[in-house]
């Protein structure tokens, strides 16, 4: 199957996912704009915790094909963790979608629970006289199982763009910015015929 056929099949499959709206292939110019916007976003403080590192967007930008799709409130985010807090190369916290785990951890004296984010060691927040490295908020790439299972596709990953990139993408594809709407990026490689 040719590239256009694979892309069409992927968009058809993606469109079947509950909460997914408009899907569109992005150009090399879009990739460059997103790369610049995400580099600026990585320098900003995320959630008041530390600088960002959107590994997901960095990965999908290097894929053969890059697609943006809109989501609404019905879209089911990939399973947690979607946010990983790192300090000195170690995981010190992450988000979780396990309500029981959140309740259990909230009672611990050494753990901080902020919404669905868990910081496993309170001391990680202290600067220890400025000797501690700043926290890094990592947004990892997530597998896109709905697309990955297609025989003509490999390395299908999802990425959540930063708020400025989300706004750019909505404007780029002429979508309204309704409350609860968002964008995701899907990057994948096309399997070459042997």
PLY file of the C-alpha trace (Angstrom):
ply
format ascii 1.0
element vertex 194
property float x
property float y
property float z
element edge 193
property int vertex1
property int vertex2
end_header
0.00 0.00 0.00
1.28 3.50 -0.78
1.84 6.22 1.84
-1.45 8.01 1.11
-3.35 4.74 1.53
-1.68 4.01 4.87
-2.42 7.53 6.12
-6.06 7.23 5.05
-6.39 3.90 6.90
-4.80 5.36 10.03
-7.14 8.37 10.01
-10.14 6.05 9.53
-9.02 3.95 12.50
-8.28 6.98 14.66
-11.66 8.52 13.84
-13.38 5.47 15.36
-11.93 6.25 18.82
-14.51 7.80 21.15
-13.84 11.49 21.71
-11.65 11.96 18.62
-12.78 14.67 16.23
-10.97 16.24 13.30
-7.74 14.53 12.09
-5.20 16.15 9.78
-1.70 15.42 8.50
0.83 18.09 9.42
3.49 19.48 7.08
7.24 19.88 7.56
6.58 23.60 8.16
4.16 22.63 10.96
6.81 20.33 12.44
9.34 23.18 12.52
6.84 25.55 14.15
5.91 22.92 16.76
9.58 22.16 17.45
10.26 25.88 18.10
7.16 26.31 20.28
7.94 23.22 22.35
11.56 24.31 22.88
10.23 27.57 24.37
7.66 25.68 26.45
10.37 23.39 27.86
12.08 26.44 29.35
8.94 27.50 31.22
7.91 26.23 34.64
5.19 23.58 34.38
2.52 23.25 37.06
4.77 25.35 39.34
6.98 22.29 39.78
9.89 22.64 37.39
10.96 23.05 33.80
9.40 20.87 31.13
10.71 18.09 28.92
8.05 17.00 26.43
9.69 13.77 25.30
6.45 12.70 23.62
6.36 15.64 21.20
10.08 15.33 20.53
9.60 11.69 19.56
6.56 12.13 17.29
8.20 15.03 15.45
10.75 12.52 14.14
8.14 10.11 12.76
7.49 9.46 9.04
3.95 10.84 9.44
2.64 13.39 11.93
-1.10 13.80 12.49
-2.95 16.19 14.77
-6.37 15.22 16.08
-8.84 17.06 18.24
-10.41 15.58 21.33
-13.43 16.31 23.46
-14.37 15.38 27.02
-15.23 11.82 25.94
-11.65 11.10 24.86
-9.94 8.56 27.13
-6.37 9.66 27.82
-3.69 6.96 27.63
-3.14 5.15 30.95
-0.97 6.95 33.50
1.68 8.02 33.97
1.28 10.89 31.53
3.40 13.19 33.71
6.63 12.02 35.36
8.53 14.19 37.83
12.31 13.72 37.70
15.11 15.10 39.85
18.79 14.19 39.60
17.84 11.53 37.00
15.42 9.77 39.38
11.63 9.51 39.29
10.29 11.38 42.32
6.64 11.55 41.31
4.03 10.95 38.63
0.35 11.19 37.90
-1.94 8.24 38.49
-5.48 7.38 37.52
-5.81 4.86 40.38
-8.23 6.47 42.87
-7.56 3.81 45.53
-3.81 4.39 45.32
-4.34 8.16 45.64
-6.46 7.70 48.79
-3.92 5.32 50.28
-0.96 7.60 49.53
-2.73 10.73 50.81
-2.51 9.27 54.33
1.27 8.82 54.15
3.45 11.35 56.00
6.25 11.26 53.43
4.14 11.59 50.27
2.49 14.67 48.77
-0.69 14.22 46.72
-1.75 17.19 44.55
-4.85 16.27 42.57
-3.77 13.17 40.68
-0.02 13.91 40.99
1.95 11.99 43.62
5.36 13.16 44.86
6.84 10.12 46.55
9.23 11.95 48.87
8.45 15.33 50.46
12.15 16.03 50.84
12.46 16.14 47.04
10.75 19.53 47.17
13.36 21.04 49.48
16.23 22.72 47.71
18.73 21.47 50.29
20.56 24.80 50.32
20.41 25.10 46.56
22.41 21.91 46.03
19.50 20.00 44.54
18.89 19.98 40.80
15.59 21.55 39.72
12.69 19.24 39.09
11.93 18.28 35.48
8.33 17.62 34.40
8.54 14.90 31.73
5.65 14.26 29.35
6.44 10.83 27.88
5.34 9.44 24.52
2.46 6.97 24.82
1.76 3.95 22.60
-1.23 4.28 20.29
-2.52 0.71 20.31
-5.39 1.44 17.91
-2.86 2.31 15.20
0.18 0.27 16.28
-1.65 -2.99 15.54
-1.94 -2.12 11.83
0.47 -4.17 9.70
1.56 -1.17 7.61
2.49 0.93 10.67
5.21 0.85 13.33
6.22 3.05 16.26
2.80 4.68 16.64
3.00 7.12 19.55
0.80 9.83 21.01
2.01 13.10 22.48
0.26 15.85 24.37
1.41 19.28 23.15
2.08 22.23 25.44
-0.75 24.81 25.79
0.82 27.26 23.26
1.24 24.44 20.71
-2.32 23.24 21.40
-3.60 26.75 20.58
-1.48 26.89 17.42
-2.78 23.50 16.27
-6.42 24.46 16.86
-5.94 27.66 14.83
-3.99 25.78 12.16
-6.82 23.32 11.54
-9.59 25.90 12.06
-11.12 24.27 15.12
-12.92 26.24 17.80
-11.46 26.30 21.28
-14.40 24.92 23.22
-14.09 24.17 26.92
-12.89 20.59 27.30
-11.47 20.38 23.78
-7.84 19.59 23.12
-5.35 18.26 20.62
-3.05 15.28 20.50
-0.25 14.46 18.11
0.12 11.02 16.58
3.42 10.09 14.99
4.10 6.81 13.22
6.44 5.19 10.75
5.31 3.38 7.63
6.48 -0.23 7.28
8.37 -0.57 4.02
7.48 -3.53 1.81
10.30 -6.06 1.63
0 1
1 2
2 3
3 4
4 5
5 6
6 7
7 8
8 9
9 10
10 11
11 12
12 13
13 14
14 15
15 16
16 17
17 18
18 19
19 20
20 21
21 22
22 23
23 24
24 25
25 26
26 27
27 28
28 29
29 30
30 31
31 32
32 33
33 34
34 35
35 36
36 37
37 38
38 39
39 40
40 41
41 42
42 43
43 44
44 45
45 46
46 47
47 48
48 49
49 50
50 51
51 52
52 53
53 54
54 55
55 56
56 57
57 58
58 59
59 60
60 61
61 62
62 63
63 64
64 65
65 66
66 67
67 68
68 69
69 70
70 71
71 72
72 73
73 74
74 75
75 76
76 77
77 78
78 79
79 80
80 81
81 82
82 83
83 84
84 85
85 86
86 87
87 88
88 89
89 90
90 91
91 92
92 93
93 94
94 95
95 96
96 97
97 98
98 99
99 100
100 101
101 102
102 103
103 104
104 105
105 106
106 107
107 108
108 109
109 110
110 111
111 112
112 113
113 114
114 115
115 116
116 117
117 118
118 119
119 120
120 121
121 122
122 123
123 124
124 125
125 126
126 127
127 128
128 129
129 130
130 131
131 132
132 133
133 134
134 135
135 136
136 137
137 138
138 139
139 140
140 141
141 142
142 143
143 144
144 145
145 146
146 147
147 148
148 149
149 150
150 151
151 152
152 153
153 154
154 155
155 156
156 157
157 158
158 159
159 160
160 161
161 162
162 163
163 164
164 165
165 166
166 167
167 168
168 169
169 170
170 171
171 172
172 173
173 174
174 175
175 176
176 177
177 178
178 179
179 180
180 181
181 182
182 183
183 184
184 185
185 186
186 187
187 188
188 189
189 190
190 191
191 192
192 193
